[in-house]
Amino acid sequence: MIEFKILALLSPNGFDERFWKHCKSEKTYKAAYEKTENEYEKHFGKRKYSDYNSYRNCRDKRIKENATKLHKKKQS
């Protein structure tokens, strides 16, 4: 049976959480990304993102969208 922490990698937020966890032990964001991506690839047979820049762009877009949603909630 696949562990929950591995299944969590399937969702963008789960991948992000694992990335931030790896950031604590790696020297660079890119190294933390590669560690996360390698873990994903080991279990699912392919990469989730094409490279670090692709991941970073998607992550930053999600962060911006979430910030916009929070801002709109405060205005209501």
Order of alpha helices (4+ residues) and beta strands (2+ residues): alpha-alpha-alpha-alpha
